[in-house]
Amino acid sequence: MIDINNINIQNHLTDAILLIKPNFAIIDSNTSARAIFNKGYDIDGKSCYELLRKQTEPCSDCPLNKSIKNGIVCSAEYFDMRYSEYFEERTHPLIDDLENFQGFLLVIRNISSIRQNGKSEFQKKRFDIFEDIGSGLSHDFNNVFSGILNQLELIKIDDPDQGILMRIDFIEAAVKDGLTTVHNMENFTKSVKNTKFSKLEMKSIILDTISIINTKLSKIRFNQGIIIDPILKLEEKLWIYGDKDDIQNAVNNILYNSIDAMPEGGILNISAYPEDDNIILKISDTGIGMKDEVKEKIFDPFFTTKGMKYSGHGMGQIYGSMLRHGGSVEVDSVYGRGTGVKLIFPGYEPHEDEIKPDIVYTHKQAARILVIDDEEYILNGVEGILSNQGHKIDTYQSALMALKIYQPGKYDVVIIDMGMPEMSGKELAKKIRAMDSIVPIIIFSGWAIYLDDDPDLKGIIDIKLTKPFTLDELSASISQALSLKKSR
């Protein structure tokens, strides 16, 4: 039976509390302090710097002197290698009536989770800034590349000689390299929402990924004599809901980082297991690890420790991928000992998926098409491609002018740019839809477009087209739009 009148409140606190003399000798402690630092055994008589920090003299960062000087409680944080945890120390000076220093209370708290939550929130805010910058740049570059590729398509239609075609191929290759960089920048942020989600079994994903990595490990072993042993502990039937390619790309980035971090060989541990309502994928290595100043920057765009030939997108893409999957990523690294990366996915209860057959669009008839975009070079490219296919094209750079001349039934398809200065593509589409309930509306943009999630687009826009688009993608969208019009 508990007698509340005789309870020692200190022994019911999770914080460790020590009563310490001026010479740093411990004279009393609570239950938590003895449990954490000495397995429950008595710690009286030990010095605090020896017990807590394994040092032979008072700690250089001890907050005690600052507490005495300023008359306030001061604190210091440190990382304890024994527990791989962060602790905060707070000193409370004990002064008698004659203002003589008699000793101090030292309160120690495990702040690992607080630090992690704080870093996660800071990282998210910083990531949101990068997202805004990255998505804006992506939009602008996608517009530019779209214009270039469309003009190249038109040149190829004119059937130039082989020398010119070869130069066009070089230009296209350079543009596509630029697009790869833009897509990497998009994938760095959560703005790219993947629509290819399906139920996935974690073990299957990892085994498929490892089959690729094993080829690299075999080459390293054969060419350099370096042995890296993957150790797999993968539980069965761990279901998640996501995009297999996106997840495999994230896992590949982690695995390659781990391999690079073990230049003399080592062990690569890969485990998958359930935890509460989540599925955990943990990848750890016995490599060189990271210093704190490096660990704090690993999710920053373009940050890399590997030299100029690397883009610095890898860890940022992992972070973005986990946000897209409604999960999170945690990194634990100790310099000289290795790094562990934990991917936390929401668990998924599998059910029978509905399989929808692919729709094939085969319409070849000429159509009257209205195209509105404030960029003249985009209009020129789209008009050239569609005119070559036999369509009749009207183009407008002004949304207001296009709206003024619009007549219901005049056009078979309307194509609208999302971002225009006089009126947004969304607003223009709403007004045209209010006038004409039948005409299919295609919206295109250098931004990511989510028809299902945007109430301003759902039920108004029929088809989305992301810049830059190819001749085939534009043609398929027109064919799809004509099919929709016929069914209405």
Secondary structure, DSSP 8 states (H G I E B T S, - for coil): ---GGG--GGGG-SSEEEEE-TTSBEEEE-HHHHHHHHTTS--TTSBHHHHHH--SS--TT-SHHHHHHHTS-EEEEEEETTTTEEEEEEEEEEE-TT--EEEEEEEEEE-HHHHHHHHHHHHHHHHHHHHHHHHHHHHHHHHHHHHHHHHHHHHHHT---HHHHHHHHHHHHHHHHHHHHHHHHHHHSTTS-----EEEEHHHHHHHHHHHHHHHHHHHHHHH---EEEEEEE-S--EEEE-HHHHHHHHHHHHHHHHHT-TT-EEEEEEEEEETTEEEEEEEE-S----HHHHTTTTSTT--SS-TTS-S-HHHHHHHHHHHTT-EEEEEEETTTEEEEEEEEE---------------------EEEEE-S-HHHHHHHHHHHHHTT-EEEEES-HHHHHHH--TTS-SEEEEES--SSS-HHHHHHHHHHH-SSS-EEEEESS---TTT-TTTTTT--EEEESS--HHHHHHHHHHHHHHHHH-
